[in-house]
Amino acid sequence: MSQPLYTSQKPFEDKGSSVLVVACAAYAYLPFLREFLEQHLKLPEGSYNLIAVPGGPQFLALSEYLPKFAWVGQKWVTFATEKLRVRRIILVWHQECVWYGDERFVPALLHALGHGERTMKDRQLEDLKHVVASLRSSVPAASVEAYYIDKGGDGHLTVSREA
């Protein structure tokens, strides 16, 4: 048996959590996301479940174009509400998401092919509304909140509640 490389500073304690956060995995935004969740929403560190994937909650909006992505996302959220007893779902999008800008993925590809002159933020907010409505219908036991992170001109990030 190999020797341990690291031992936690505190003993393990599973307090459970009724909150699920779905956000983009972009490393530059994660510290700010934690700050927002813990400082503004008053969710103490370790008191929420986190699904962080490229594009964040956007994978839940792909049912027409990438049904496997949407299927998996819906399964993760359903699992969380059933097995982890999640009763509050927090969805977070952010400005200049690389996933939305990459033409290998359907939303950016459709935009590049001329399907509308909407900005990336317009497309994100449209997806946000679609995902919120879908989750409110498919997971009625949980409340759903959606937020959008913008970069301010002064270098600070700001958050607006969108749903």
C-alpha positions as CSV (number, residue, x, y, z in Angstrom):
1,M,0.0,0.0,0.0
2,S,1.4,3.4,-0.9
3,Q,1.9,6.2,1.5
4,P,-0.6,9.1,1.6
5,L,0.6,12.2,-0.2
6,Y,-1.7,14.6,1.6
7,T,-4.0,14.7,4.6
8,S,-6.9,17.2,4.9
9,Q,-6.6,20.0,7.4
10,K,-10.1,19.3,8.7
11,P,-11.9,16.0,9.2
12,F,-14.4,15.0,6.6
13,E,-17.9,16.0,7.4
14,D,-20.8,15.6,4.9
15,K,-23.5,18.1,5.9
16,G,-25.5,17.6,2.8
17,S,-26.6,20.4,0.5
18,S,-29.9,21.3,-1.1
19,V,-28.2,23.7,-3.6
20,L,-26.8,22.9,-7.0
21,V,-24.7,25.4,-9.0
22,V,-24.2,24.8,-12.7
23,A,-21.5,27.1,-14.1
24,C,-18.7,27.3,-16.7
25,A,-15.5,25.6,-15.9
26,A,-13.4,28.6,-17.1
27,Y,-10.7,28.9,-14.4
28,A,-10.6,32.7,-14.5
29,Y,-14.2,32.9,-13.4
30,L,-14.3,30.2,-10.7
31,P,-12.8,32.3,-7.9
32,F,-15.3,35.1,-8.6
33,L,-18.1,32.6,-8.8
34,R,-17.1,31.3,-5.4
35,E,-16.9,34.9,-4.1
36,F,-20.4,35.7,-5.5
37,L,-21.9,32.5,-4.1
38,E,-20.4,32.8,-0.6
39,Q,-20.4,36.6,-0.2
40,H,-23.6,37.7,-1.9
41,L,-25.8,34.6,-1.9
42,K,-24.5,33.7,1.6
43,L,-23.8,30.0,0.7
44,P,-20.9,29.0,2.9
45,E,-17.9,27.2,1.4
46,G,-18.7,23.6,0.9
47,S,-22.5,24.1,1.3
48,Y,-23.3,23.7,-2.4
49,N,-22.9,21.0,-5.1
50,L,-21.1,22.2,-8.2
51,I,-21.3,21.1,-11.8
52,A,-18.7,23.0,-13.8
53,V,-18.4,22.2,-17.5
54,P,-17.3,24.3,-20.5
55,G,-20.2,26.6,-21.4
56,G,-21.9,26.0,-18.1
57,P,-25.6,25.5,-18.2
58,Q,-25.6,25.9,-21.9
59,F,-25.4,22.1,-22.4
60,L,-29.0,21.9,-21.1
61,A,-30.1,24.0,-24.1
62,L,-28.8,21.7,-26.8
63,S,-31.6,19.2,-27.1
64,E,-32.3,20.0,-30.8
65,Y,-28.6,20.0,-31.9
66,L,-26.6,17.9,-29.5
67,P,-29.3,15.7,-27.8
68,K,-26.6,13.6,-26.0
69,F,-25.3,16.7,-24.2
70,A,-28.8,17.8,-23.1
71,W,-29.7,14.2,-22.1
72,V,-26.6,13.9,-19.9
73,G,-27.1,17.3,-18.4
74,Q,-30.8,16.6,-17.6
75,K,-29.7,13.3,-16.0
76,W,-27.2,15.0,-13.8
77,V,-29.7,17.6,-12.6
78,T,-32.4,15.0,-12.1
79,F,-29.9,12.8,-10.1
80,A,-29.0,15.8,-8.0
81,T,-32.6,16.6,-7.2
82,E,-33.5,13.0,-6.4
83,K,-30.5,11.6,-4.7
84,L,-28.8,14.8,-3.3
85,R,-32.2,16.4,-2.4
86,V,-31.4,19.6,-4.3
87,R,-34.2,22.1,-3.9
88,R,-32.4,25.2,-5.3
89,I,-30.7,25.3,-8.7
90,I,-28.4,28.2,-9.5
91,L,-27.3,28.7,-13.2
92,V,-24.5,31.0,-14.1
93,W,-23.4,32.2,-17.5
94,H,-20.5,34.6,-18.2
95,Q,-19.5,37.2,-20.8
96,E,-17.2,36.1,-23.6
97,C,-17.6,32.4,-22.9
98,V,-15.1,30.5,-25.1
99,W,-17.6,27.6,-25.6
100,Y,-20.1,30.0,-27.2
101,G,-17.5,31.4,-29.5
102,D,-16.1,28.1,-30.8
103,E,-17.5,27.2,-34.2
104,R,-17.0,23.5,-33.5
105,F,-20.1,23.8,-31.3
106,V,-23.6,24.3,-32.7
107,P,-24.6,27.7,-31.3
108,A,-21.5,29.5,-32.6
109,L,-21.6,27.6,-35.9
110,L,-25.2,28.6,-36.6
111,H,-24.3,32.2,-35.8
112,A,-21.4,32.1,-38.1
113,L,-23.6,30.7,-40.9
114,G,-25.8,33.8,-40.6
115,H,-28.7,32.5,-38.6
116,G,-29.3,35.8,-36.9
117,E,-27.3,38.8,-36.1
118,R,-27.5,38.3,-32.4
119,T,-24.5,38.9,-30.2
120,M,-23.0,36.2,-28.0
121,K,-24.7,37.7,-25.0
122,D,-28.0,37.7,-26.8
123,R,-27.6,34.0,-27.6
124,Q,-26.6,33.2,-24.0
125,L,-29.6,35.1,-22.6
126,E,-31.9,33.3,-25.0
127,D,-30.4,29.9,-23.9
128,L,-30.7,31.0,-20.3
129,K,-34.5,31.6,-20.7
130,H,-34.9,28.3,-22.4
131,V,-33.0,26.3,-19.8
132,V,-34.8,28.0,-16.9
133,A,-38.2,27.3,-18.4
134,S,-37.2,23.7,-19.1
135,L,-35.9,23.1,-15.6
136,R,-38.9,24.7,-14.0
137,S,-41.0,22.3,-15.9
138,S,-39.0,19.1,-15.6
139,V,-37.8,19.7,-11.9
140,P,-40.8,21.4,-10.2
141,A,-39.5,20.4,-6.7
142,A,-36.5,22.8,-7.1
143,S,-36.4,26.6,-7.5
144,V,-34.3,27.8,-10.4
145,E,-32.3,31.0,-10.5
146,A,-30.1,32.3,-13.4
147,Y,-27.3,34.9,-13.3
148,Y,-25.1,36.5,-15.9
149,I,-21.5,37.7,-15.2
150,D,-20.3,40.8,-17.1
151,K,-16.9,42.4,-17.2
152,G,-17.0,46.0,-16.1
153,G,-14.9,48.7,-17.7
154,D,-12.9,49.0,-14.4
155,G,-11.8,45.3,-14.5
156,H,-14.3,44.2,-11.9
157,L,-17.0,41.6,-12.6
158,T,-20.7,42.3,-12.1
159,V,-23.5,39.9,-11.7
160,S,-27.1,40.4,-12.8
161,R,-30.0,38.2,-12.0
162,E,-31.8,37.1,-15.2
163,A,-34.4,34.7,-13.8
